[in-house]
Structures are given as C-alpha cells and as structure tokens.
Amino acid sequence: MSEEDVKGKGGSDSWSSEQVHEVKKGDTLWKIAERYYGDGSLYMKIFEANRNILKDPNLIKVGQKLKIP
Amino acid sequence: MRKIVLLSVLMIAIAGLILTGCSKVKGQAEAALKAAEKVISEAKPEAEKIAPDQIKALEAALSGAKEKFGKGDYKAALSDAQAIPGKVKEMLASLKAKKDELTKTWTDLDQGLPKMMESIKSRVGILSQSKKLPANLTKEKFEEAKSGLDNALKEWETAKESFKGGKLAEAVAKGNTIKEKAVQVLQLLGMPVPAAAKS
C-alpha cells in the first residue's frame, strides 16, 4: 500500500483515522477490497461505507474519494 | 592537684553545654519533623490524585530527614524537615494549573481514543471475515493487532474508572499508554495515524 493511498481525513477532526482511497483508472470496488482487505468479495463493505456518493457498486469514477472502513 | 580539679570542672561544664545544645537541636528537629509530617498528610489526599510524583518526592524527603534524626544527625534532620512545609506550599500552589492541564488532556483523550479504537475495531472485524489477508499484513501481525485492540479496550475501561474516582494523573497516564498502543495497532494494520495521536 503506497503512502498516497493512506491518507487521514485531516481537517478539524484531528483524531480521525479514516482511510481514504482515491479511485484511479482501472479500479473496481473488488480490486480495492482486495488491496485493503486481501479479499475482493468484501467489496460491499466499501460500498456500504460510501452510499452517500455511490449508487451502484459497479459504478465508481476516477478521482472519487472512497472511505475504507 | 588544684589545677586538675579546675580542669575537670571546666570539662564537665563544656560537656554539659554541648549536651544542652544537642538536646535543644534534637527537640527542634523533632518538632520540625512533626510539622512536616502534618503538612504532608494534609496535602496528600488531593495531591496524590493530581501530582502523585510530587507528593512521593516530599514523602521521600521526610523519610530522609527521619533517617538522619535516627542516626543522631539532628542538625541535618532539622534543616531538611524545616524545608518541607515550604515545598508543600509550592506544590499546592501549582496543583490548580496542573489539574487544569490534566483535565484538558483527559478531555482530548476521551473524545479521540474511542473514535480511534472504533476505526480499528471496524477494520479488524472486516479483516476477520477475509479469506486472505492483504499483502502487507501477515497472520502474526494481524493476531498482534487483535490482541493489542482487546488490551486497549480493557485498559480504556480502567482509565475511565480512574477518572471517575478523581485520579486524574492516573487516568491521563493510562490514556496516553492506550494512545501509544492504538497507534501501534493502526500501523500494524496499515491504517493512517491521526494527527492528534502523533503528539
């Protein structure tokens, strides 16, 4: 996991350890889940944590910042 | 013969003077030790909740003075014992500022630590369901992270008990230890360490 993938939320909430992943070309929720959890089938955990910006687990856009629970 | 008698009388008089002087210093030292003991015992209940190290240092100073008294060094015992009430007064004057500082630190920890531990708990929960761990996390590291989280959660309960019991210094010390452990767990899991936990 590269340093750029591991970003704290920062800002006013200095105690937050929320991990954020910025969607890159070729990313899918499956691949992201595989990267952070080792198991792509857990992709729904990421989808559920980002329901405010995602309507469909198969539709993610480059540049979107996803919370990794 | 007359000279010898005169010398003896003189010697006895000198010895008497020395003994009287010694006995006077002994009495003063005894009184000073009692006074020091009294001020320490009066300050202790509040001080040990906020500045336990300082009250322990003063108790050690009192023990040292008593030891000197026991060895017959009344002058040193007197001087050491007489210095104690002033030091107790200084400590009491600094307690309010110390209490405010500890209260602020505790408030920060109380707001931040549960949030940090909740993030860790959530990640550990998800990773426990994973069929395979991520590339940067070995099984051993994951087990270490899980037990680190369990310990931190248990210790947080004892820290809150200390706070409820008014033991501010103890609560803050425990909170800081938990913070360090939680940071280690976050690093094991490859999660970001919050800015507030880095200090």
Interface residues (C-beta under 8 A of the other chain):
Chain A: M1 V6 K7 G8 G10 S14 W15 S16 S17 E18 Q19 E34 R35 Y36 Y37 G38 D39 S41 L42 K45 P69
Chain B: Q111 G112 L113 K115 M116 S119 I120 S122 R123 I126 L127 Q129 S130 K131 K132 L133 P134 A135 N136 L137 L186 G190 M191 P192 V193 P194 A195 A196 A197
